[in-house]
Amino acid sequence: MTRSHEPLIRLARFKVEELQKQMAELDRSRQSLIDQIERLEASVPEEQAAATEFKEGFIAYGSYAQAVIKRKENIRLSLDEVEVQADALRARLSEAFQELKKYELLEERRLARIEEAVRQAEQDELDEIAQIRHSRPH
């Protein structure tokens, strides 16, 4: 009989789980960056309102607005980088999952062959018993 594929299945399952953990980490990073952008965007109206109250505030607001724009650009670049990493990781995860399924299918087939061999051996034994009984004089 062929050897069990269980060690390969365990290894492939471990690989899938590790890649899923990495994907979850990237998802958290992505969400953190999105949250940062949203906080920056939410702060702009507050700063605009404060800037209109005082002449000095209006002058400082220009610098603030430029800093917010630059920060959002940097965050968006980071977000793009996370997306590229996520795309590559999704491809690796898909391959790992396909590999796991392949080993699981091979193991299912191996077990089915064993079951069939056992059934056939039992049937052969029953046929032999029937033949012996049939060949005996009554």
Backbone as CSV, one residue per row, in Angstrom:
resi,resn,N_x,N_y,N_z,CA_x,CA_y,CA_z,C_x,C_y,C_z
1,MET,0.832,-1.196,0.000,0.000,0.000,0.000,0.871,1.252,0.000
2,THR,0.292,2.324,-0.473,1.017,3.592,-0.515,1.044,4.238,0.864
3,ARG,1.988,5.131,1.042,2.137,5.804,2.335,1.088,6.894,2.499
4,SER,0.806,7.196,3.754,-0.153,8.246,4.071,0.383,9.614,3.646
5,HIS,-0.526,10.457,3.251,-0.178,11.832,2.879,-0.367,12.788,4.058
6,GLU,-0.690,12.242,5.232,-0.967,13.086,6.404,0.169,14.060,6.731
7,PRO,1.445,13.631,6.704,2.504,14.617,7.000,2.500,15.778,5.994
8,LEU,2.266,15.478,4.727,2.205,16.538,3.714,0.984,17.427,3.932
9,ILE,-0.113,16.817,4.329,-1.336,17.581,4.606,-1.106,18.521,5.779
10,ARG,-0.488,18.022,6.848,-0.220,18.874,8.017,0.691,20.038,7.646
11,LEU,1.722,19.751,6.875,2.657,20.797,6.463,1.948,21.830,5.575
12,ALA,1.161,21.359,4.636,0.441,22.271,3.741,-0.582,23.089,4.529
13,ARG,-1.266,22.470,5.489,-2.243,23.184,6.318,-1.544,24.258,7.150
14,PHE,-0.370,23.920,7.692,0.413,24.886,8.470,0.776,26.087,7.595
15,LYS,1.197,25.809,6.366,1.580,26.881,5.437,0.384,27.781,5.147
16,VAL,-0.769,27.189,4.897,-1.986,27.965,4.640,-2.314,28.834,5.848
17,GLU,-2.245,28.254,7.048,-2.571,29.016,8.257,-1.599,30.172,8.470
18,GLU,-0.314,29.939,8.212,0.677,31.010,8.358,0.408,32.138,7.364
19,LEU,0.093,31.785,6.136,-0.210,32.800,5.138,-1.499,33.549,5.490
20,GLN,-2.473,32.859,6.061,-3.707,33.515,6.491,-3.419,34.513,7.619
21,LYS,-2.503,34.150,8.521,-2.116,35.078,9.594,-1.446,36.316,9.007
22,GLN,-0.575,36.110,8.024,0.086,37.246,7.376,-0.938,38.137,6.676
23,MET,-1.939,37.510,6.047,-2.979,38.282,5.370,-3.783,39.093,6.390
24,ALA,-4.076,38.502,7.524,-4.812,39.223,8.571,-3.994,40.425,9.057
25,GLU,-2.693,40.243,9.179,-1.824,41.341,9.599,-1.835,42.455,8.553
26,LEU,-1.769,42.096,7.284,-1.850,43.104,6.222,-3.204,43.820,6.236
27,ASP,-4.263,43.069,6.506,-5.598,43.678,6.594,-5.649,44.698,7.732
28,ARG,-5.019,44.350,8.869,-4.973,45.297,9.994,-4.163,46.540,9.617
29,SER,-3.049,46.338,8.924,-2.238,47.482,8.479,-3.026,48.365,7.521
30,ARG,-3.717,47.738,6.591,-4.534,48.485,5.636,-5.580,49.318,6.374
31,GLN,-6.271,48.690,7.321,-7.322,49.398,8.049,-6.739,50.533,8.879
32,SER,-5.574,50.328,9.460,-4.918,51.380,10.231,-4.600,52.587,9.351
33,LEU,-4.112,52.332,8.152,-3.802,53.421,7.227,-5.080,54.155,6.804
34,ILE,-6.128,53.419,6.541,-7.412,54.037,6.171,-7.925,54.894,7.319
35,ASP,-7.799,54.379,8.549,-8.218,55.145,9.727,-7.422,56.442,9.856
36,GLN,-6.115,56.377,9.575,-5.278,57.578,9.644,-5.752,58.621,8.636
37,ILE,-6.058,58.185,7.426,-6.555,59.114,6.396,-7.874,59.739,6.850
38,GLU,-8.758,58.928,7.391,-10.063,59.440,7.837,-9.898,60.456,8.968
39,ARG,-8.963,60.183,9.895,-8.730,61.135,10.989,-8.185,62.457,10.450
40,LEU,-7.266,62.362,9.487,-6.731,63.588,8.888,-7.838,64.380,8.203
41,GLU,-8.659,63.686,7.437,-9.752,64.369,6.728,-10.751,64.985,7.707
42,ALA,-10.983,64.308,8.821,-11.912,64.830,9.826,-11.338,66.053,10.529
43,SER,-10.026,66.150,10.617,-9.412,67.278,11.326,-9.422,68.562,10.496
44,VAL,-9.541,68.459,9.192,-9.466,69.640,8.321,-10.589,70.638,8.601
45,PRO,-11.865,70.245,8.659,-12.914,71.233,8.934,-12.722,71.938,10.289
46,GLU,-12.245,71.182,11.289,-12.006,71.789,12.605,-10.935,72.868,12.502
47,GLU,-9.874,72.553,11.792,-8.783,73.516,11.639,-9.220,74.711,10.794
48,GLN,-10.052,74.474,9.782,-10.557,75.584,8.973,-11.384,76.535,9.826
49,ALA,-12.230,75.959,10.672,-13.070,76.790,11.548,-12.202,77.598,12.494
50,ALA,-11.184,76.971,13.071,-10.288,77.682,13.981,-9.514,78.768,13.238
51,ALA,-9.146,78.522,11.997,-8.359,79.474,11.211,-9.155,80.736,10.894
52,THR,-10.449,80.608,10.709,-11.257,81.789,10.371,-11.454,82.710,11.569
53,GLU,-11.240,82.232,12.776,-11.437,83.039,13.971,-10.314,84.051,14.178
54,PHE,-9.102,83.668,13.835,-7.953,84.533,14.087,-7.115,84.680,12.831
55,LYS,-6.570,85.883,12.653,-5.718,86.149,11.500,-4.496,85.243,11.502
56,GLU,-3.897,85.041,12.682,-2.719,84.176,12.786,-3.086,82.727,12.441
57,GLY,-4.264,82.353,12.827,-4.743,81.005,12.549,-4.890,80.769,11.059
58,PHE,-5.336,81.792,10.339,-5.506,81.671,8.894,-4.158,81.464,8.216
59,ILE,-3.151,82.159,8.684,-1.801,82.014,8.122,-1.260,80.631,8.444
60,ALA,-1.438,80.175,9.663,-0.941,78.860,10.071,-1.702,77.733,9.367
61,TYR,-2.964,78.009,9.016,-3.762,76.969,8.373,-3.158,76.537,7.042
62,GLY,-2.580,77.458,6.297,-1.961,77.118,5.018,-0.877,76.068,5.192
63,SER,-0.035,76.262,6.189,1.016,75.275,6.475,0.405,73.955,6.916
64,TYR,-0.627,74.078,7.762,-1.303,72.871,8.244,-1.905,72.092,7.070
65,ALA,-2.590,72.791,6.178,-3.242,72.140,5.038,-2.206,71.447,4.153
66,GLN,-1.086,72.103,3.915,-0.028,71.489,3.105,0.508,70.230,3.791
67,ALA,0.684,70.296,5.110,1.186,69.130,5.854,0.191,67.976,5.782
68,VAL,-1.104,68.296,5.884,-2.139,67.258,5.803,-2.124,66.610,4.424
69,ILE,-2.023,67.422,3.390,-1.998,66.886,2.021,-0.794,65.967,1.843
70,LYS,0.377,66.410,2.297,1.593,65.597,2.162,1.455,64.303,2.961
71,ARG,0.929,64.407,4.175,0.765,63.211,5.019,-0.194,62.217,4.359
72,LYS,-1.297,62.714,3.807,-2.254,61.827,3.131,-1.612,61.160,1.924
73,GLU,-0.786,61.908,1.177,-0.086,61.315,0.037,0.824,60.185,0.500
74,ASN,1.560,60.421,1.582,2.459,59.391,2.114,1.684,58.167,2.594
75,ILE,0.572,58.397,3.248,-0.249,57.280,3.728,-0.809,56.501,2.542
76,ARG,-1.250,57.223,1.512,-1.788,56.537,0.329,-0.703,55.701,-0.359
77,LEU,0.530,56.207,-0.385,1.639,55.419,-0.942,1.850,54.152,-0.116
78,SER,1.789,54.293,1.198,1.920,53.121,2.080,0.767,52.151,1.835
79,LEU,-0.422,52.700,1.651,-1.597,51.871,1.392,-1.431,51.122,0.068
80,ASP,-0.901,51.796,-0.943,-0.641,51.133,-2.226,0.358,49.991,-2.048
81,GLU,1.380,50.226,-1.252,2.387,49.187,-0.999,1.773,47.985,-0.283
82,VAL,0.903,48.254,0.683,0.209,47.171,1.389,-0.647,46.381,0.411
83,GLU,-1.303,47.072,-0.514,-2.144,46.386,-1.506,-1.302,45.481,-2.408
84,VAL,-0.123,45.955,-2.813,0.766,45.136,-3.643,1.183,43.887,-2.863
85,GLN,1.543,44.081,-1.597,1.917,42.933,-0.755,0.741,41.975,-0.590
86,ALA,-0.447,42.530,-0.409,-1.644,41.689,-0.228,-1.937,40.886,-1.494
87,ASP,-1.770,41.512,-2.658,-1.999,40.791,-3.916,-1.023,39.608,-4.045
88,ALA,0.244,39.869,-3.747,1.248,38.797,-3.824,0.937,37.700,-2.811
89,LEU,0.525,38.100,-1.624,0.209,37.128,-0.581,-1.027,36.316,-0.952
90,ARG,-2.025,36.975,-1.572,-3.218,36.239,-2.011,-2.844,35.151,-3.015
91,ALA,-1.920,35.475,-3.914,-1.478,34.489,-4.903,-0.790,33.316,-4.206
92,ARG,0.089,33.616,-3.245,0.772,32.544,-2.503,-0.228,31.718,-1.700
93,LEU,-1.210,32.383,-1.117,-2.226,31.685,-0.328,-3.062,30.781,-1.228
94,SER,-3.391,31.246,-2.399,-4.155,30.428,-3.341,-3.365,29.178,-3.733
95,GLU,-2.081,29.346,-4.023,-1.227,28.200,-4.372,-1.134,27.217,-3.204
96,ALA,-0.943,27.753,-2.000,-0.824,26.884,-0.824,-2.128,26.123,-0.583
97,PHE,-3.245,26.795,-0.785,-4.540,26.147,-0.591,-4.748,25.050,-1.630
98,GLN,-4.354,25.311,-2.879,-4.472,24.301,-3.929,-3.590,23.091,-3.615
99,GLU,-2.406,23.356,-3.094,-1.506,22.265,-2.716,-2.124,21.422,-1.599
100,LEU,-2.699,22.089,-0.602,-3.370,21.383,0.492,-4.497,20.511,-0.056
101,LYS,-5.316,21.070,-0.931,-6.432,20.309,-1.491,-5.931,19.111,-2.291
102,LYS,-4.816,19.295,-3.007,-4.251,18.193,-3.788,-3.859,17.040,-2.861
103,TYR,-3.164,17.349,-1.760,-2.749,16.301,-0.819,-3.956,15.651,-0.152
104,GLU,-4.969,16.465,0.182,-6.172,15.893,0.792,-6.875,14.955,-0.185
105,LEU,-6.924,15.341,-1.446,-7.552,14.487,-2.458,-6.765,13.190,-2.648
106,LEU,-5.439,13.303,-2.684,-4.609,12.098,-2.800,-4.848,11.158,-1.617
107,GLU,-4.971,11.723,-0.422,-5.211,10.905,0.770,-6.593,10.250,0.691
108,GLU,-7.598,10.995,0.239,-8.936,10.412,0.085,-8.903,9.234,-0.889
109,ARG,-8.203,9.421,-1.985,-8.103,8.334,-2.980,-7.366,7.134,-2.398
110,ARG,-6.291,7.388,-1.650,-5.524,6.301,-1.035,-6.422,5.517,-0.076
111,LEU,-7.175,6.221,0.748,-8.069,5.553,1.700,-9.180,4.797,0.976
112,ALA,-9.674,5.355,-0.113,-10.715,4.664,-0.890,-10.163,3.372,-1.484
113,ARG,-8.909,3.412,-1.960,-8.294,2.190,-2.502,-8.144,1.136,-1.401
114,ILE,-7.762,1.564,-0.216,-7.621,0.622,0.904,-8.982,0.018,1.235
115,GLU,-9.998,0.869,1.321,-11.342,0.367,1.614,-11.797,-0.626,0.546
116,GLU,-11.526,-0.307,-0.701,-11.915,-1.201,-1.795,-11.164,-2.522,-1.696
117,ALA,-9.879,-2.471,-1.360,-9.090,-3.705,-1.217,-9.634,-4.554,-0.066
118,VAL,-10.022,-3.919,1.041,-10.594,-4.658,2.173,-11.924,-5.286,1.758
119,ARG,-12.774,-4.509,1.079,-14.067,-5.049,0.617,-13.856,-6.222,-0.335
120,GLN,-12.885,-6.071,-1.222,-12.618,-7.133,-2.185,-12.107,-8.378,-1.472
121,ALA,-11.237,-8.205,-0.477,-10.723,-9.354,0.277,-11.856,-10.049,1.023
122,GLU,-12.760,-9.266,1.605,-13.907,-9.853,2.303,-14.801,-10.604,1.320
123,GLN,-15.021,-10.007,0.154,-15.854,-10.661,-0.856,-15.200,-11.945,-1.347
124,ASP,-13.876,-11.899,-1.558,-13.159,-13.105,-1.984,-13.302,-14.213,-0.943
125,GLU,-13.204,-13.809,0.318,-13.337,-14.791,1.397,-14.749,-15.380,1.412
126,LEU,-15.767,-14.537,1.252,-17.145,-15.027,1.214,-17.370,-15.935,0.005
127,ASP,-16.784,-15.569,-1.131,-16.906,-16.401,-2.334,-16.258,-17.769,-2.106
128,GLU,-15.100,-17.752,-1.435,-14.393,-19.004,-1.155,-15.213,-19.891,-0.224
129,ILE,-15.810,-19.281,0.802,-16.660,-20.043,1.733,-17.853,-20.623,0.982
130,ALA,-18.457,-19.818,0.134,-19.611,-20.292,-0.634,-19.207,-21.435,-1.563
131,GLN,-18.037,-21.316,-2.157,-17.547,-22.367,-3.067,-17.324,-23.664,-2.291
132,ILE,-16.725,-23.558,-1.107,-16.470,-24.756,-0.280,-17.795,-25.406,0.091
133,ARG,-18.765,-24.615,0.523,-20.067,-25.160,0.901,-20.759,-25.792,-0.298
134,HIS,-20.629,-25.169,-1.428,-21.295,-25.669,-2.621,-20.656,-26.973,-3.106
135,SER,-19.336,-27.120,-2.921,-18.642,-28.310,-3.415,-18.779,-29.496,-2.464
136,ARG,-19.205,-29.305,-1.235,-19.401,-30.404,-0.294,-20.603,-31.243,-0.699
137,PRO,-20.485,-32.527,-0.455,-21.672,-33.362,-0.733,-22.761,-33.069,0.318
138,HIS,-23.973,-33.083,-0.101,-25.116,-32.774,0.777,-25.510,-33.941,1.580
